[in-house]
Amino acid sequence: MSYYLQEKELSYKIINHSQTPSATSVASGVMNPVTGRRMVQTWMIETLLPFAVNAYTSYQENAGVSIIKKAPVALIHPSLQMKESFDYRLSHDNVYLQKNDSALWKNFFNTPFGIGEIDSCYWIDLIQFVETGRKKINDHYIEDVFEINDLRINDDGVVWKNISAEKIIFCDGVHSMDNPYFKALPFTPNKGEALIVAIEGLPAENIYKNNIAIVPWKDNLFWVGSSFEWKYESSNPSSAFREKMIASLDSILKLPYEVVDHLVGIRPANSERRPFVGLHPTHPQLGICNGMGTKGCSLAPYFALQLLNHIELGAEINKAASIERFSHLFQ
């Protein structure tokens, strides 16, 4: 959002407390055009993927850091059924799947059902992305805890502490669930966990996927996960998840490894698996860009710009993502 605000030369401030837990800080950073056991293309991927690739590429050129790289998924089939599903999709409405008969992977993995490949996948270095972004917006950044009770709405816009603005946009993940203006939206947050694992000798040019995902992180470290818990009693790391990931690694990985960290985050997902983008129907001074779930890396660039173009130019927001579809909930 800040990147596009700067491009448009619009005045803005970002209010953020860096110690507040966020899903982004523990996410894998993967953009994968294929989803599910049926290997189908994700929603709007023909538009979203090239847009996101161009956005991150432009960002890294502007910032002078490397944050995006192409990383095909080496799909280690976990069962005969999944292999057959992959083979079927290869010849039916396939754009992104390829055969992968390389014997190389057998040096690293147990592959009883063979390996396929998902092309046009990308990995975003979210740690570098956020750190660089924070430095770039230094003059616009306010390190503070945002309390909704400090916000005042008037005819001209909003006032927060000593700052006046025409609009305020909430991009605060699950915290929007506690926002009295947007809590009516059907958030269904889910808990995700991942391990950071040192795997010496595993090539970092690919993402590896079986029943788990093994994603390059940095150096010889890999992000291993993830889980989707819709009902959870705690936001803390669980021993059950750790044991499950270790068992999965032991079953497929031939290389020695060491678990060095255990991450957990709460995703701002929703029942429709579509974003929440737009202006409040009765308080148009308030906007939201949220509800990205597990697809934030591919969804966020496109819809951040859509929202800004809607505010500045009156451009239409995609109906499947616009919060207008929930206007009845705001009555």
Summary of the structure (lengths in Angstrom):
residues: 331
radius of gyration: 20.9
end to end distance: 28.4
largest distance: 66.5
contacts: 957
relative contact order: 0.17
helix: 33%
strand: 27%
